């Protein structure tokens, strides 16, 4: 036990001595040199050590108190004096991170506001009379990557029978683009009715160029019961899956808008807040464009840029051409 106490005292004295060696700038505590009580335990221990004078005058405190005081002493010195690297030059305190500055190694970068996400505007057209458009719309409207027009607000031809070919669907798509500024038209069909094991399909057409993009199909589960409530539940799951596939594909497609009118230096665009545009957002201006079979819509030659300055209605905006030649109605805009 006596040896254990001596070890604790020696450790405390060494910590206090280290605290003294770290520097006593600004301290009123005075130190005195005494015989090292650890000399009898280790031949390599120093013969003399420094301890606070109060330890000699008031009695040596318990080992835990000595260690605590030594730690506080060392920590205080490190807080007051910047550490010096091997070069001998003091390390300057790190500056506070500012927006756009490069973060220190190991630190997470500051969150920055990304560009606004433009949304392709789509219109649903049902082929047949199976009433799948409305529930499909309810699933799509919750998708953040697209903006789907409410079928009850869109007056499109009633297609009780499928159009003769893709060219006819393309013609319908271009008309809908002209009337509703749509980017995509989705033709939805359950050709064999709402029957277990039968397909429900969606054909996606580019509205600007009137070209076919992709067909997506899913099937009504064969386990769907004849009970109307169960059948509706099964159909709901099918349409939710179909909506997810449609939105996932359209989210990969580039966004294009159409210039509807030019009034002096001001250019009006058939796209606005609903499409995700923001004031101050730059857009490229292209001289029209065309649909390339098997690929999709390709904008024409870039003729300039414009910056959105304000909005007109729910889905219209205007801006001024910043550089390049003048824009015309039916020219195309795209995001950077």
C-alpha positions in Angstrom: 0.0 0.0 0.0 2.8 2.4 0.8 4.4 1.7 -2.5 1.0 2.4 -4.3 0.7 5.7 -2.6 4.2 6.6 -3.5 3.5 5.7 -7.2 0.3 7.9 -7.2 2.2 10.8 -5.7 5.1 10.4 -8.1 2.7 10.4 -11.1 0.9 13.5 -9.8 4.2 15.2 -9.3 5.4 14.4 -12.8 2.2 15.7 -14.3 2.5 18.9 -12.3 6.1 19.2 -13.4 5.1 18.7 -17.0 2.5 21.5 -16.5 5.3 23.7 -15.2 7.5 22.9 -18.2 4.7 23.8 -20.6 5.1 27.4 -19.5 3.8 29.5 -16.6 3.0 32.7 -18.5 0.2 34.5 -16.7 0.3 32.2 -13.6 0.8 33.5 -10.0 1.7 29.9 -8.8 5.4 29.6 -7.8 7.3 26.3 -8.0 10.1 24.9 -5.8 12.5 22.1 -6.4 12.3 19.0 -4.2 13.8 15.5 -4.0 12.0 13.1 -6.4 10.2 10.5 -4.2 10.3 8.1 -7.1 14.1 7.9 -7.0 14.0 4.7 -4.9 11.7 3.0 -7.4 13.4 3.8 -10.7 17.1 4.3 -11.4 16.1 6.5 -14.4 13.9 8.9 -12.6 15.3 12.5 -12.1 16.8 13.3 -8.8 14.9 16.6 -8.5 11.4 17.7 -9.6 9.5 21.0 -9.5 6.2 21.2 -7.5 4.0 24.2 -6.6 5.1 25.9 -3.4 1.6 25.5 -1.9 2.2 21.7 -2.0 5.2 22.1 0.3 3.5 24.7 2.6 0.0 23.2 2.8 0.9 19.6 2.4 0.9 17.5 -0.7 -2.7 16.9 -1.9 -4.1 13.5 -2.9 -2.8 12.0 -6.1 -6.1 12.5 -8.0 -6.0 16.2 -7.1 -2.5 16.6 -8.3 -3.3 14.9 -11.6 -6.4 17.0 -12.0 -4.4 20.2 -11.3 -1.7 19.1 -13.7 -4.2 18.4 -16.5 -5.9 21.7 -16.0 -2.5 23.4 -16.1 -1.5 21.8 -19.4 -4.9 22.3 -21.0 -4.9 26.0 -20.0 -1.5 26.5 -21.6 -2.6 24.8 -24.8 -5.7 27.0 -24.9 -3.7 30.2 -24.5 -0.7 29.5 -26.7 -1.0 28.1 -30.3 1.0 24.9 -30.8 4.2 25.2 -32.7 4.9 22.7 -35.5 8.3 21.4 -36.3 9.0 24.5 -38.4 9.0 26.6 -35.2 6.3 28.9 -36.6 3.1 29.2 -34.6 0.0 27.7 -36.1 -2.6 30.4 -36.7 -6.2 29.7 -35.5 -8.4 28.3 -38.3 -10.6 30.8 -39.9 -14.4 30.3 -39.8 -15.6 28.6 -43.0 -17.4 30.9 -45.4 -19.8 30.0 -48.1 -18.0 28.7 -51.2 -14.7 28.2 -49.3 -13.1 24.8 -49.3 -13.7 22.9 -46.1 -10.9 21.6 -44.0 -9.9 18.0 -44.5 -12.3 15.6 -42.8 -15.0 18.2 -42.4 -18.3 17.9 -44.3 -18.8 20.6 -46.9 -21.3 23.3 -46.2 -24.7 22.6 -47.8 -25.2 24.7 -51.0 -28.4 25.4 -52.8 -28.6 23.5 -56.0 -30.2 24.6 -59.3 -34.0 24.4 -59.5 -35.4 21.1 -60.9 -37.4 21.6 -64.0 -40.4 19.3 -64.4 -41.7 17.9 -67.7 -45.3 18.7 -68.1 -47.4 15.7 -69.1 -50.9 15.0 -70.3 -52.7 11.6 -69.9 -54.9 10.4 -72.8 -56.9 7.2 -72.3 -57.6 4.8 -75.1 -60.8 2.9 -74.4 -63.3 3.5 -71.5 -61.8 1.7 -68.5 -61.5 4.8 -66.3 -57.8 4.2 -65.5 -56.7 7.8 -66.2 -58.0 9.5 -63.0 -56.4 7.0 -60.6 -53.2 7.0 -62.6 -53.2 10.8 -62.4 -53.6 10.6 -58.6 -50.4 8.5 -58.4 -48.4 10.7 -60.8 -49.4 14.0 -59.1 -47.4 12.9 -56.0 -44.2 12.5 -58.1 -41.8 15.4 -57.7 -40.1 14.9 -61.0 -43.1 15.5 -63.3 -46.1 17.9 -63.4 -49.2 16.1 -64.6 -52.2 18.1 -65.7 -55.6 17.1 -64.1 -57.5 15.1 -66.7 -60.7 16.9 -65.8 -59.1 20.2 -66.8 -57.8 18.9 -70.2 -60.1 18.5 -73.1 -58.6 15.9 -75.4 -60.3 13.7 -78.1 -62.2 10.7 -76.7 -60.3 7.7 -78.1 -62.7 4.9 -77.8 -60.6 2.9 -80.3 -56.8 3.0 -80.7 -55.4 5.4 -83.3 -54.4 3.8 -86.5 -50.6 4.1 -85.9 -47.9 6.0 -84.1 -48.1 8.9 -86.6 -51.7 9.6 -85.5 -50.7 9.6 -81.9 -47.8 11.9 -82.7 -50.2 14.3 -84.4 -52.5 14.3 -81.4 -49.4 14.9 -79.1 -48.3 17.9 -81.1 -51.9 19.4 -80.9 -51.9 18.9 -77.1 -48.5 20.5 -76.9 -49.8 23.5 -78.7 -52.9 23.8 -76.6 -51.5 22.9 -73.2 -47.7 23.4 -73.5 -47.1 19.8 -72.6 -43.7 18.2 -72.9 -45.0 14.6 -73.0 -48.3 12.9 -73.8 -48.9 9.5 -72.3 -51.5 7.2 -74.0 -52.9 4.8 -71.4 -54.8 1.6 -72.3 -56.2 -1.6 -70.9 -56.9 -3.2 -74.2 -58.5 -6.3 -72.8 -60.3 -4.6 -70.0 -59.7 -4.7 -66.2 -59.2 -8.4 -66.0 -56.8 -10.4 -63.9 -53.7 -11.4 -65.9 -54.3 -8.8 -68.6 -52.0 -5.8 -69.4 -52.3 -2.1 -68.7 -49.9 -0.1 -70.9 -48.6 3.4 -71.3 -47.1 4.8 -74.5 -45.0 7.9 -74.0 -44.8 10.5 -76.9 -42.7 13.6 -77.2 -45.1 16.4 -77.6 -42.8 18.9 -79.3 -41.8 16.6 -82.0 -44.7 14.2 -82.0 -42.4 11.1 -81.8 -42.8 7.8 -79.9 -40.4 7.4 -77.0 -41.2 4.3 -75.0 -43.9 1.8 -74.1 -44.3 0.7 -70.5 -46.5 -2.2 -69.6 -47.6 -4.0 -66.4 -50.2 -6.7 -65.8 -53.1 -7.0 -63.4 -52.3 -9.8 -60.9 -53.9 -13.1 -61.7 -54.9 -13.4 -58.0 -57.3 -10.5 -58.3 -60.7 -11.5 -57.0 -64.0 -10.9 -58.7 -65.2 -8.8 -55.7 -65.3 -5.1 -56.8 -63.5 -3.8 -53.7 -60.6 -6.3 -54.1 -60.4 -5.7 -57.8 -60.1 -1.9 -57.2 -57.3 -2.6 -54.7 -55.4 -4.7 -57.2 -55.8 -2.1 -59.9 -54.6 0.6 -57.6 -51.4 -1.3 -57.0 -51.0 -1.9 -60.7 -51.4 1.8 -61.5 -49.1 2.9 -58.7 -46.4 0.6 -60.2 -47.1 2.0 -63.7 -46.9 5.6 -62.4 -43.6 4.9 -60.8 -42.2 3.5 -64.1 -43.5 6.4 -66.1 -42.1 9.1 -63.8 -38.8 7.3 -63.5 -38.4 7.3 -67.3 -39.6 10.9 -67.9 -37.2 12.1 -65.1 -34.3 11.0 -67.3 -35.5 13.1 -70.3 -34.2 16.6 -70.9 -36.6 19.5 -70.4 -37.6 21.9 -73.2 -39.9 24.9 -73.2 -41.4 26.8 -76.1 -41.3 30.6 -76.8 -44.9 31.7 -77.5 -44.5 35.4 -78.2 -41.8 38.0 -78.6 -42.7 41.6 -77.7 -39.8 44.0 -78.3 -36.9 42.8 -76.1 -39.3 40.7 -73.9 -39.7 37.0 -74.6 -42.7 35.0 -73.3 -42.3 31.2 -72.5 -45.0 28.6 -72.1 -43.4 27.4 -68.9 -43.2 28.8 -65.4 -43.6 28.0 -61.7 -45.4 24.7 -62.4 -42.4 23.6 -64.5 -40.0 24.5 -61.8 -38.5 27.7 -63.3 -37.2 30.4 -61.0 -36.5 34.1 -61.3 -32.9 34.7 -62.4 -32.6 31.2 -64.0 -30.6 31.3 -67.3 -32.0 29.4 -70.3 -30.5 28.5 -73.7 -32.5 29.6 -76.8 -32.5 27.3 -79.8 -33.8 27.9 -83.2 -36.6 25.4 -83.1 -35.7 21.7 -83.2 -36.9 18.2 -84.4 -37.6 14.7 -83.3 -35.0 12.1 -84.2 -36.4 8.6 -84.6 -35.1 6.2 -82.0 -33.5 8.9 -79.9 -35.9 11.7 -79.0 -36.3 15.4 -79.4 -33.2 17.4 -80.3 -33.1 21.2 -80.1 -31.9 23.2 -83.0 -28.9 25.6 -83.2 -28.3 27.6 -80.1 -28.9 31.3 -80.9 -28.6 33.0 -77.5 -29.5 32.9 -73.9 -32.1 34.6 -71.7 -32.7 35.0 -68.0 -36.1 34.5 -66.4 -37.3 37.9 -65.0 -40.9 37.1 -63.9 -44.0 34.9 -64.3 -47.3 35.1 -66.2 -50.1 32.9 -64.7 -49.4 29.5 -63.2 -47.2 28.2 -66.0 -45.8 31.1 -68.0 -42.8 33.3 -67.7 -40.8 36.0 -69.5 -37.3 37.2 -69.8 -34.9 39.2 -72.0 -32.4 37.8 -74.5 -28.9 38.5 -73.0 -26.8 37.8 -76.0 -27.1 36.3 -79.5 -29.6 37.0 -82.2 -33.2 37.8 -81.6 -35.7 35.0 -80.6 -38.8 34.1 -82.5 -42.1 32.5 -81.6 -41.8 28.7 -81.7 -38.1 28.8 -80.7 -37.1 26.3 -78.0 -35.5 27.0 -74.6 -33.5 24.5 -72.5 -31.8 24.5 -69.2 -28.0 24.7 -68.8 
